[in-house]
């Protein structure tokens, strides 16, 4: 009987094994996770969970008993190591596990600050795992001045939480603007204004030299001088795909595990899905770091592991919550050369429509769910309304769908 093994017990891994059972797969399934917890949601870690508004149990994607009831073997707290593609085996601790089909859903690791830059000092934190955030929560509440290194989603979400808790917050971003990698300049401007209004001191185009301190962090040297009186730091300098096990096994790699349109890797018995999988999108190979992609790609892979060969059509969308603003992004803005800014129907709401020529690439919506949903539908069906039509304030967005 076919044994399916899934390495990586995050959103993609959980979605994959659940889909297998829902679609009637009756063979043995083993789900392997390096962390000691059953699969859980990561997005709330830097938002509601860090703030204390969500209990730990609500993070879990399924109750632990679900896996036992569904006859899914969970092996948690011990990472998988070597894969032998020829023998179809892998090591989990000292145990050798045989598989017939294997899925790699190992996700991402947070990049750490090197020790020579002060990354080994006490009270320097990253926000990626449940254990890391559990360690951070009490220390954040006891702190006075937080330094956030990095102006991406994680850094900005952590800054918002810290301000809600009453901390002084300074944020360093080495690039010329926050959110540079994921959003257009107009969206960066919106969130810079938002955070500044809430008291965050944002320093853009300023690189960190090093954190300083005897045992715990107490300050920071940067391009423009020294920041004193720092008593806690959060490092949000990006994420890297966890691909060591796949690379060591000899699978094809390109900033992630290379997969075809079905999710299959360079080995016919191995698939990959989620944040670690490098997929084709509009002629280029990318990784989509999003919950939506992790779920939908993993579910497609589950079906393909059972037989049907279905092509996965990625539909990028992302979100972030900061203060009372929900950012929703449909599409990818990379390569845009024009942005149409449309005010929303409520105070402070706005949508930014990114075009490359006459091609609509993405829509960034701030507290404007209508613009987001319409933009998402347009992008997914390959429709690009004329930029001048979108720019006209008299245009009803719903009319663009027709």
N, C-alpha and C positions, 0 to 999 in steps of 0.2 A: 504494500500500500504506500502511495506517495507521501513522503514526509517533507513538509514545507517548514523551513527554518527562517525566521526573520531576526536580523541583527539590528538592534536599535529600538528601544521601547518608548519612543516619543509619539507625537501626533501621527506621523506617517505609519510607524510600525503598528500602532493600535488600530488605525483605520484599515490597514491591510488585513490584519487577522480577523477583525470584526466582519469585514466584507466577505472574506472567504467563507466564514460560517453562515452568513446571511444568504449567500448564493448556493449553499448546499454542499460545500466541500466537507467530506466526512473523514478525511485522513488525518493523521497526527500533525499538530502544529506546535512549534516551539517558538516562543518570543523571548529574546535575550536582551537584557538591559544592564548597562554599567552601573546605574544608580539603584539604590535599595528600595525605590518606590515603584508602584505600578504606574503606567503612563498617565501623565498629567499635563495640564495646559501651562504653557510658558508665558503667553502675553500678560496675564494678570500679575506676574511676579514683580514687574517694574512699575505696576500701577496699583490696583486695588489691594493686592496681597501685601505689598510693601507698606502701603498706607494703613493696613490693618482692617480693611473693610470687607475682606473675604477670608473665610476660614480655610484651613488646609484641606479639609475633606472635599470642599467644593472645587478644588483644583483637579481632582482625579477625573479622568475622562470616563471611566467606568468603575463601579465598585469592584473591589478586589475579588469578590465572590463571582463576578461575571465570568472571569477567565476560567475558574474551576468549573462553573456550570456549563460553559461552552467547550470544555475539554481542551483548553489551550494551556500548554505547559509554560509557566513563567519561570525564567531563570534570571534573577535580579541580583544586583550588587557585585557581579563579577563580569568584567568585559570580555567579549570574544577577542581572540588574538589571531592566530594563524589560520588562513583558509588554504586547503589543499584542493585546487580546482580539479585535478585529475582524479583524486580519490573521493571527491565530494565529501570532505570532512572539514570541521573547524574545531579549534580548541576553545573551551570555556573554562578558565582556570586550569585544573589538571584533567578535565574531562574531555574526551574526544566525542564529538557529536557528528553523526552521519546525516546527510541530507540528500534528497532527490532534487529539490529546487530550493534556491536560497534568495532571499531579498535583503538588500542592504539599505537600511533606513536610519543611518547613524547621526544624521543631523549636523549640527554646528557646535563649535567650541568658541567661547569668547577669547579674543586676543588679550594677552596679559602684558602688563608693563614690565619690561626687562628689569632685572635686579639692579643693574647699573643706573637705572633711572628711578630707583626707589620702590620698585614693585614688590620687594620683599619686606618692606616696613609694615608694622602693625597698623591696623585700621585702614588698609587699602583694599578695596573690595571690587569684585566684578559681579554682575547681575545676570546669571544664566541658569543656575540650578536652584532647586528648592533648598538644598542645604546651604548654599551661599547666601540666599536671601534670608533664611532663618538666622544666620549668623549676623547679617547686616542690620536687621530690624531693630533690635534693642540698642545697638551702638549708634544708629542714626538718631534715635530719639534722645540719646544722652549727649549728642554732639551740639556744637554751636555754629561751626563754619564748615560747610561742605565744599570741596573742590570736585567738580565734575570734569573729567578729561574726555572730550569727544562730544560733538553736537549732533549726533544721530538720534534715532528714535529712543534708544535706551537712555542716553545721557539726558535728553530733554524730559522724558517721562520721569526719571529719577529726580531731576531738578524741580519739577512741578510738585512731586510728592514732598520733597524736603521743604519747599516754601510753605506748603499746607501745614507742615509740622512746626513751622516757625523758625527754621534754620536760615542763617545767612548763606547764600549760594553764589559761588563764582564758577563760571563755565569757560573752559579753554577749548577752542576749536582751531586746529592747525590750518585747515582750509580757509578760503576767503569768506565762506559763509556756512552757517549751520545747514543741515539737511542737504548738503551739496550732492551727495551720491544718489539720493532717492527722490528729489523733488526739484521743481523749477525755482528760479531766483525769487519769483513773486511769492511762492509759498514760504521760502526762507524768510523773506521780509515780514510776512504775516506773523510767523511764530517768534521772530526776534522781537517784534513789537509787543506780542502777547507776554513773553517771558520778562521783558524789561518792565512792563507795566506791573508785573507781579513781584518785582524787586530782584530778579536774577541779574547779576553782573556778567554779561557775555563779552568775551574777548575773542574776536575772530581774527584769523590770520596770525595767530600767536601759538607758537609751538612750545611744548613743555621741554625744559632742559632736564630737570630731575626733581623728584620729591625729596624733601630733606627732613631729618629728624634723627634722634638718637636711637629710639626703639620704635615708637609710633610716629606716624607722619605729623609734622608740626608746621610745614610750610612747603613752598614750591618755588623753584627758580624757572623762569620762562623767558621768552625772547625779549620781553619789555621790562624785565626786572624781577622782583621777588614778591611773592605773596606770603605774608606772615599769618600766624594764628589759624592755620588750617588744622583741624583736629580729626577730619575724616575725609577720605577720597573715594570716589567711584570712577572706575575706569570703563569707558564705553568707546573703545577705539576700533570696534568692528568685530566681525565674526569670520571664522574660517571653517570650511567643510571638514568634517571628521572622516577622512578617507584613508587613514594609514593602513587599515586592514585590507582595503581593496587594492591600494597601490602595491602593498607588499605581496599580494597574491598575483600581481601581474595584470590586473584589469586595466583597460584603456582609461586614461585620465586626461582631463582638460579643465582645470579649476573645479574639479569635482569628478564624480564617477560618470563617464560618458555612457549615455543610454540612447537607444533608438526611439522611434515614435511609440513603440509599445512598452518602453521601460526596460528592455533587455540590454544587458551590458555586452561587452566583447566576448563573454563566455555564455553559451546558449542556455546554461542551467542557472544563471544568476541574473537577477533583476536589481534595480535600485529605484528609489522614490524619495521625494521630499527634498529638504534643503541641501542634501549632499549630492543630488543627481544633477548632472549637466545635460540640459535638454536643448533642442533646436527651437528657436523662436525667431521668426522673420529673417531667416537666413544666417543667424548667428547662434553660437552655443552659449547659453547662460544658465545660471541657477536662480530659481525663484524662491526667495526666503520669505515664505508666507504660510500661514495656517491653511488657507484655501488651497494652495497648490499641494501642500503635504497631503491633505485629505483626498482631493480629486485624483491626483496622480497615483497615490497608493491604492485607491479603489480600482483604478484602471489596471494597475499592475496585478492586483488580486484576480481580476477577471482573466487577464492574459495568462497568468500562471495556471489557470484551470483549463485553458484551451483556446478560446476565441482570441484572435489577435486584433485588438481594437487600438486605433491610433489615439494618442492623448493630444488634445488640442489645448495648450496652456492659455489661460485667461487671467492675466495678472491683475490682482487687486490687493490692497493693503489698507491697514488702518492704524491709527494711534490716538490715544486719549490723553490730553494735557489740559489740566484745570477743567474748565467747563466746555472745552472745544474738542469735537471729534473730527479728526482728519481722516478722510476716506479718499483713496487714490485708485482709479481704474486705469489700467494700461501702464506703459513705461515711457517716460519723457525723454529718454536718451536720444540725442540727435535733433531735438526740436530747435526751430529757429524763430518761432513766434509764439507769444502767449496772449490769449484773450482773457482779460479779467472781468468777471461778471459779479456784481453785488448780488447777494441773496435776498430773500424776502424778509429776513429778520436781522436785527442789529448785530453787526459783527460777522454775519455769514457771507461767504464768498466762494466762488469757484474759479479756478485757473485752467484754461483750456489750452493745451500745448499742441502746436502744429509743426509739421515739417513740410513746408510748402503748403499744399492744400490737404495734406493727410493728417487727420486727427490721431495723435499718438496717445494722449492721456488726459485725464481730468483730475485735478486736485480739488477736493471740496471740503471746506471748513464750515461745519454746522449747516450744511446744505445738502441733505440727503436726496432731494429731488434731482439736483444737478448731477450728483454722483450716479444715481440709478439710470438716468437718461444717458449720461456719458458712457457708462458701462455697457449699456445695451447697444449703443452706436458702435463702440469699439469692437465688441464681440461679434457683431454682424458685418464688420468691415465698412461701415458707413461713415463718411466724413462730410458733415454739413459745412457749407461755405463759411470761412472765418468771419467774413463781414456780417453774415446772418447771425452768428453767435454773438458778435460784438454789439449788435443792435439791441439796445435795452427794451425795445418794444416787441422783440421776438419772444413768443411763448416757447419755453424749452420743449414742452411736450410735442409741439408741432414739428420739431426736428425729426421725430421718429417716423413721420409720414413721408 
